[in-house]
């Protein structure tokens, strides 16, 4: 499968919690992110081509804001060998410029050392 990404994926040193809508409990953990999309690890299956409203909790020691809010569409979902974990790729669809800047800052500040 051809990789058509404009941006290199950036793995995070600390996998941040992702919340769906106004949920109080996280639905997954952010694995990698670019200004165009992200991958999440979850116990939930996300069918492809569905739209979701997400919030990502930000580490307070790096950011003044507590979260990034955006809308994304699921592109693919793969079940791990343990049959309990899913990895899902999402494409960002609706995100305001301030939240997009937060994602770019997140990519620059919270990267895993290769």
N, C-alpha and C positions, 0 to 999 in steps of 0.2 A: 504494500500500500504506500502510495506516494505521500511524503510529508510536505504539506503546503503551508507550514507556519512561517510567519514573517519574523517572529521573535523566538529566540532560544528559550526552552523551558528552564525555569529556575526552581531547583529544589529548596525547600525551606529547612533551616536547622531545627526549628520547633514547628511541629505540625499544628496549625491553628484550628480552633473549632469553627465549624460552619453551622449556622442555624437556618431553618427554612421558615420564612414568614416571621411571625411573632412567637414562635416556639421557644419555650424556656430551656429545653434540653437540646444539645447539639445533635445533628443528624449525621455528622461525619467530620473528617479531619482533612484540612487542605494539605495536599501533597506537593504540588507544584503549581506555578502561576506565571502568566505573562499578561501584558495589557489586553490581550484578545481572549484569553480563556484560562481554564484551570483544570486540575484533576483532583478528585476527592476520593478518599477511602471511607467506606460506610458499610453498615450492616444492612442497608436498604438497596433494593434494585431500583434504578432509575431508567425507565424505558426511554429509548432514543426519541428525539424530536418533541420533547415535552418542555414547557416553559416553567421555570421556578423563580421565586423571589427569595434571595439569600441575604444573610448578614454574616460577615466574618468578624470575629472578635480580634481586636488588635492588642499586641503587647503594650501595656501602659508605659513601660520604660522607653519606648521608641516614639509613641504617638500621643498627641493630645486628645484626639477623637477615640472613642471606644470601639467603633466598628465601621466597616465598609458595607454599604447596602447597594444591591444591584439586582438585575434580572438576567438570567442565563438560560440557555437551551441545552438540554442533554444531547450529546452527539453520539456517544457510544457508552456501553457498560459491559464490563467483563467480571465474571465470577472467579474468585481465587480458588485454588485447589482445596481449601478447607471448607468450601461451600457455604461459608458464613460471611465472607467479606467480599465486597464489590468495589471495583475501581471504575469511576465514571469520568468521562471527559465532557466538559461544558464549554460553550462559547458564550462570551459576554454579549448581551444584546442591549440592555438599557442601563446606562451608568452615567451619572452626572460627572462633569469635569473634575470636581473636587475629589470624588471617590476614585476616579481613574488616576489622579495624581497620587492618592494614597497607595494604590496598587503599585505604581511605579516606584514609590518610596519603599514599599515593602520589599519589592524585588531587589532593590539596591542595598537595603540595610539588614535583612534577615536571611541571608543566603547561607546554605550549607557549604562548607569548604569541601571541594572535591577530593 
